[in-house]
């Protein structure tokens, strides 16, 4: 292992967060690369979603088609959630019975527990319709509101038919500009940036940090992988009649990217690109379903929340009954829908 002085120098040159007081005299190369890259991606999120959904909705001549796609999408998301939460609850029950979660005493307790912002699932519906379009577009965490604005504009354009020409061309060209910028980021910058992110994560957190929570981390990671390797390929094979191995090979890039940015929002541009180019998904479908999925469809978050709740309860010495597990699973489902696509 290296000496503290050596680590300090390396940390200052490569890993240090330069925005905090300890980083005042540091260089933090990897931190800079990671932050600039992630910011550049986030820069493209709102314009990409906004213009591409306007284009895809006003391009759907048949409004019933949009309704059908929206309905199917949301039903699929809910089904996935139910499976994910059930899966996590069953495994949590097994882990409890194996007695893997030992109680441990934390020296200094965390600050006051803050209540989650959305306690009621129906608040999601209210927040989906903003009272100000500009403020909705000015916030990466109000994706549902952005989607609503673009759908309203798209539907209105479609209803007006050939009257609207200039604005349509404008949106189409804006969409192309964003795409050009994203191509540069993803093709030219991402390999280097992802390397910096992953290296920095492991360098900072190390192994010692993770030891007390190792059971939790391992259970979560194993479950997430299992869900990824079993549940999704099954649906791909049965639902989409595609070869799951080909699917996994083509989508692997998106997964690695999501892992390293830990932001579904930052991963969205690459996701849309892969779906359209590798899987031949129609642009109008991809640009509607994927942004919506990024906001609503978070199976991994739901699984993690179930396991985390049971883990915390176990460490604090509470027992969780199967009945309570059902409640936890349902709450995790609702909480995941309301979780913004911001990086952890």
C-alpha positions as CSV (number, residue, x, y, z in Angstrom):
1,X,0.0,0.0,0.0
2,X,1.2,3.5,-0.7
3,X,2.3,6.1,1.8
4,X,-0.2,8.8,2.9
5,X,2.1,11.5,1.4
6,X,2.2,9.8,-2.0
7,X,-1.6,9.3,-2.0
8,X,-2.1,12.9,-1.1
9,X,0.0,14.0,-4.1
10,X,-1.8,11.6,-6.4
11,X,-5.2,12.6,-5.0
12,X,-4.4,16.4,-5.5
13,X,-3.3,15.8,-9.1
14,X,-6.0,13.5,-10.2
15,X,-9.0,12.8,-8.0
16,X,-9.7,15.8,-5.7
17,X,-13.0,17.6,-6.0
18,X,-11.7,21.1,-6.7
19,X,-15.0,22.9,-5.8
20,X,-14.6,22.2,-2.0
21,X,-12.3,23.9,0.5
22,X,-9.8,21.0,0.6
23,X,-9.4,21.2,-3.2
24,X,-8.3,24.9,-3.2
25,X,-4.7,24.1,-4.2
26,X,-5.4,20.8,-6.1
27,X,-5.5,20.2,-9.9
28,X,-8.1,17.3,-9.9
29,X,-7.6,16.3,-13.6
30,X,-10.0,13.4,-13.4
31,X,-12.6,15.4,-11.5
32,X,-12.5,18.1,-14.1
33,X,-12.8,15.7,-17.0
34,X,-15.7,13.9,-15.3
35,X,-17.6,17.0,-14.3
36,X,-17.2,18.9,-17.6
37,X,-18.2,15.8,-19.6
38,X,-21.3,15.1,-17.4
39,X,-22.3,18.7,-17.5
40,X,-22.0,18.8,-21.3
41,X,-24.3,15.7,-21.5
42,X,-26.8,17.3,-19.1
43,X,-26.7,20.4,-21.2
44,X,-28.2,18.4,-24.1
45,X,-30.9,16.6,-22.2
46,X,-33.7,19.2,-22.1
47,X,-33.3,20.4,-25.7
48,X,-32.9,16.8,-26.9
49,X,-36.1,15.6,-25.2
50,X,-38.0,18.8,-26.0
51,X,-37.4,19.0,-29.7
52,X,-37.3,15.3,-30.4
53,X,-40.7,14.7,-28.8
54,X,-42.2,17.7,-30.5
55,X,-41.0,16.2,-33.8
56,X,-42.1,12.7,-33.0
57,X,-45.6,13.7,-31.8
58,X,-46.4,16.1,-34.7
59,X,-45.1,13.4,-37.0
60,X,-47.7,10.9,-35.8
61,X,-50.6,11.7,-38.1
62,X,-52.8,9.3,-36.2
63,X,-53.3,10.6,-32.6
64,X,-54.7,7.3,-31.5
65,X,-51.3,5.8,-32.3
66,X,-49.7,8.1,-29.8
67,X,-52.4,7.1,-27.2
68,X,-51.8,3.4,-27.8
69,X,-48.0,3.8,-27.5
70,X,-48.3,5.8,-24.3
71,X,-50.7,3.3,-22.8
72,X,-48.6,0.3,-23.7
73,X,-45.5,2.0,-22.4
74,X,-46.9,2.8,-19.0
75,X,-48.5,-0.6,-18.5
76,X,-45.2,-2.3,-19.4
77,X,-43.3,-0.1,-16.9
78,X,-45.8,-0.9,-14.1
79,X,-45.5,-4.6,-14.8
80,X,-41.7,-4.5,-14.7
81,X,-41.9,-2.6,-11.4
82,X,-44.2,-5.2,-9.8
83,X,-41.8,-8.0,-10.9
84,X,-38.8,-6.1,-9.7
85,X,-40.3,-5.3,-6.3
86,X,-41.6,-8.8,-5.8
87,X,-38.2,-10.2,-6.7
88,X,-36.4,-7.8,-4.2
89,X,-38.9,-8.6,-1.4
90,X,-38.5,-12.4,-1.8
91,X,-34.7,-12.1,-1.7
92,X,-34.8,-9.7,1.3
93,X,-36.9,-12.3,3.1
94,X,-34.3,-15.0,2.4
95,X,-31.5,-12.7,3.5
96,X,-33.3,-11.9,6.7
97,X,-33.8,-15.6,7.4
98,X,-30.2,-16.3,6.8
99,X,-29.4,-13.7,9.5
100,X,-26.9,-11.8,7.3
101,X,-27.8,-8.3,8.5
102,X,-26.1,-7.9,11.9
103,X,-27.0,-5.0,14.1
104,X,-24.2,-2.4,14.4
105,X,-24.0,0.7,16.4
106,X,-23.1,4.0,14.7
107,X,-21.1,6.4,16.8
108,X,-22.5,9.7,15.6
109,X,-26.0,9.4,14.3
110,X,-27.0,11.1,11.1
111,X,-28.6,14.5,11.1
112,X,-32.4,14.8,11.5
113,X,-34.2,12.6,9.1
114,X,-35.7,14.7,6.3
115,X,-39.0,13.7,4.9
116,X,-39.1,12.7,1.2
117,X,-40.4,15.5,-1.0
118,X,-43.2,13.5,-2.5
119,X,-45.2,11.6,0.0
120,X,-48.2,11.2,-2.3
121,X,-47.8,9.4,-5.6
122,X,-50.6,11.6,-7.1
123,X,-48.3,14.6,-6.8
124,X,-46.4,13.2,-9.8
125,X,-49.5,13.9,-11.9
126,X,-49.7,17.5,-10.6
127,X,-46.0,18.1,-11.3
128,X,-46.3,16.7,-14.8
129,X,-48.2,19.8,-15.9
130,X,-46.0,22.9,-15.1
131,X,-47.4,26.4,-14.6
132,X,-44.4,27.8,-16.4
133,X,-42.8,26.3,-19.5
134,X,-39.5,28.2,-19.2
135,X,-38.9,27.2,-15.6
136,X,-39.7,23.6,-16.5
137,X,-37.2,23.7,-19.4
138,X,-34.7,25.3,-17.0
139,X,-34.5,22.2,-14.8
140,X,-33.1,18.8,-15.6
141,X,-35.1,17.2,-12.8
142,X,-38.5,18.3,-14.2
143,X,-38.3,15.8,-17.1
144,X,-42.0,14.9,-16.9
145,X,-43.0,18.5,-17.2
146,X,-40.7,18.9,-20.2
147,X,-42.3,15.9,-21.8
148,X,-45.8,17.3,-21.2
149,X,-44.8,20.7,-22.7
150,X,-43.4,19.1,-25.8
151,X,-46.4,16.7,-26.2
152,X,-48.8,19.7,-25.9
153,X,-46.8,21.6,-28.6
154,X,-46.6,18.5,-30.8
155,X,-50.3,17.7,-30.6
156,X,-51.2,21.3,-31.3
157,X,-49.0,21.4,-34.4
158,X,-50.5,18.2,-35.6
159,X,-54.0,19.6,-35.1
160,X,-53.2,22.6,-37.1
161,X,-51.9,20.6,-40.0
162,X,-50.0,22.4,-42.8
163,X,-50.5,25.9,-41.2
164,X,-47.3,25.5,-39.2
165,X,-44.2,25.3,-41.3
166,X,-41.4,27.6,-39.9
167,X,-41.7,26.4,-36.3
168,X,-41.6,22.8,-37.4
169,X,-38.5,23.3,-39.5
170,X,-37.0,25.2,-36.5
171,X,-37.6,22.3,-34.1
172,X,-36.3,19.8,-36.6
173,X,-33.1,21.8,-37.1
174,X,-32.7,22.3,-33.3
175,X,-33.0,18.6,-33.0
176,X,-30.2,18.0,-35.5
177,X,-27.9,20.5,-33.8
178,X,-28.3,18.7,-30.5
179,X,-27.7,15.4,-32.2
180,X,-24.4,16.7,-33.7
181,X,-23.2,17.9,-30.3
182,X,-24.1,14.5,-28.8
183,X,-22.3,12.6,-31.5
184,X,-19.1,14.5,-30.7
185,X,-19.5,13.8,-26.9
186,X,-20.4,10.2,-27.2
187,X,-18.0,9.2,-30.0
188,X,-15.0,11.4,-29.3
189,X,-15.1,12.1,-25.5
190,X,-16.9,9.3,-23.8
191,X,-14.2,6.6,-23.8
192,X,-11.7,8.9,-22.0
193,X,-14.3,10.4,-19.7
194,X,-15.7,7.0,-18.6
195,X,-12.2,5.8,-17.8
196,X,-11.7,8.9,-15.5
197,X,-15.0,8.4,-13.8
198,X,-14.6,4.7,-12.9
199,X,-10.9,5.2,-11.8
200,X,-11.9,8.1,-9.6
201,X,-14.8,6.2,-8.0
202,X,-12.6,3.3,-7.0
203,X,-9.7,5.5,-5.9
204,X,-11.9,7.6,-3.6
205,X,-14.1,5.1,-2.0
206,X,-11.7,2.2,-1.8
207,X,-12.6,-1.1,-0.1
208,X,-12.4,-0.3,3.6
209,X,-15.2,2.2,3.2
210,X,-17.5,-0.4,1.8
211,X,-16.8,-3.2,4.3
212,X,-19.6,-2.6,6.9
213,X,-22.1,-2.3,4.1
214,X,-20.6,-5.0,2.0
215,X,-23.6,-7.4,2.5
216,X,-26.0,-4.7,1.4
217,X,-23.8,-3.8,-1.6
218,X,-23.3,-7.4,-2.7
219,X,-27.0,-8.3,-2.3
220,X,-28.0,-5.2,-4.3
221,X,-25.5,-5.7,-7.1
222,X,-26.3,-9.4,-7.4
223,X,-30.0,-8.7,-7.6
224,X,-29.6,-5.9,-10.1
225,X,-27.4,-8.1,-12.3
226,X,-29.9,-11.0,-12.0
227,X,-32.8,-8.8,-13.0
228,X,-30.7,-7.5,-15.9
229,X,-29.6,-10.9,-17.0
230,X,-32.8,-12.8,-16.4
231,X,-35.8,-10.5,-16.5
232,X,-35.0,-8.3,-19.4
233,X,-33.7,-11.0,-21.8
234,X,-36.8,-13.1,-21.1
235,X,-39.0,-10.1,-22.1
236,X,-36.8,-9.5,-25.1
237,X,-37.0,-13.2,-26.2
238,X,-40.7,-13.6,-25.5
239,X,-42.1,-10.1,-26.0
240,X,-39.9,-8.8,-28.8
241,X,-38.9,-12.1,-30.4
242,X,-35.3,-11.0,-30.5
243,X,-32.1,-12.9,-29.6
244,X,-31.3,-11.8,-26.0
245,X,-27.6,-12.2,-26.5
246,X,-27.4,-9.9,-29.4
247,X,-29.5,-7.5,-27.4
248,X,-27.1,-7.6,-24.4
249,X,-24.1,-7.2,-26.7
250,X,-25.5,-4.1,-28.3
251,X,-26.9,-2.5,-25.2
252,X,-23.7,-3.2,-23.1
253,X,-22.3,0.2,-23.9
254,X,-25.3,2.0,-22.6
255,X,-25.1,-0.1,-19.4
256,X,-21.4,0.7,-18.8
257,X,-22.1,4.3,-19.5
258,X,-25.0,4.4,-17.0
259,X,-22.9,2.7,-14.4
260,X,-20.1,5.2,-14.7
261,X,-22.2,8.4,-14.8
262,X,-24.8,7.0,-12.3
263,X,-27.3,9.2,-14.1
264,X,-30.1,7.8,-16.3
265,X,-30.4,11.4,-17.7
266,X,-26.8,11.6,-18.8
267,X,-27.2,8.2,-20.4
268,X,-30.4,9.0,-22.3
269,X,-28.6,10.5,-25.5
270,X,-26.6,7.3,-26.0
271,X,-29.6,5.1,-25.2
272,X,-31.7,6.8,-27.9
273,X,-28.8,6.6,-30.4
274,X,-28.3,2.9,-29.8
275,X,-32.0,2.0,-30.0
276,X,-32.4,3.8,-33.3
277,X,-29.1,2.8,-35.0
278,X,-28.5,-0.7,-33.5
279,X,-32.0,-2.0,-33.0
280,X,-33.7,0.0,-35.8
281,X,-36.4,1.4,-33.5
282,X,-38.4,4.0,-35.2
283,X,-37.3,7.5,-34.1
284,X,-40.8,8.6,-33.2
285,X,-41.1,5.6,-30.8
286,X,-37.6,5.9,-29.3
287,X,-37.8,9.7,-28.6
288,X,-41.2,9.2,-26.9
289,X,-40.6,6.0,-24.9
290,X,-37.0,6.4,-23.7
291,X,-37.3,9.9,-22.1
292,X,-40.5,8.7,-20.4
293,X,-38.8,5.6,-19.2
294,X,-35.8,7.5,-17.9
295,X,-38.2,9.5,-15.7
296,X,-40.7,6.8,-14.6
297,X,-39.2,3.4,-15.2
298,X,-36.6,2.8,-12.6
299,X,-36.7,-0.9,-11.7
300,X,-33.1,-0.8,-10.3
301,X,-34.0,2.1,-8.0
302,X,-37.1,0.1,-6.7
303,X,-35.0,-3.0,-6.1
304,X,-32.3,-1.0,-4.3
305,X,-34.9,0.8,-2.1
306,X,-36.5,-2.5,-0.9
307,X,-33.1,-4.0,-0.1
308,X,-31.8,-0.8,1.6
309,X,-34.9,-0.5,3.8
310,X,-34.6,-4.1,5.0
311,X,-30.9,-3.6,5.5
312,X,-31.3,-0.5,7.5
313,X,-34.1,-2.1,9.6
314,X,-31.8,-5.1,10.2
315,X,-28.9,-3.0,11.3
316,X,-31.1,-1.0,13.7
317,X,-32.4,-4.3,15.2
318,X,-35.9,-4.2,13.8
319,X,-37.6,-7.3,12.3
320,X,-39.4,-6.8,9.0
321,X,-42.5,-9.1,8.6
322,X,-43.6,-10.4,5.1
323,X,-46.6,-8.1,5.5
324,X,-44.4,-5.0,6.0
325,X,-42.3,-6.2,3.1
326,X,-45.3,-5.9,0.8
327,X,-45.8,-2.3,2.0
328,X,-42.1,-1.5,1.5
329,X,-42.2,-2.9,-2.0
330,X,-45.2,-0.8,-3.0
331,X,-43.7,2.3,-1.5
332,X,-40.5,1.6,-3.4
333,X,-42.5,1.3,-6.6
334,X,-44.1,4.7,-6.0
335,X,-40.9,6.4,-4.7
336,X,-39.0,5.2,-7.8
337,X,-41.6,6.8,-10.1
338,X,-41.1,10.1,-8.3
339,X,-37.3,9.9,-8.2
340,X,-35.6,12.4,-10.6
341,X,-33.1,11.1,-13.1
342,X,-30.3,13.0,-11.3
343,X,-27.0,11.3,-10.6
344,X,-26.7,9.8,-7.1
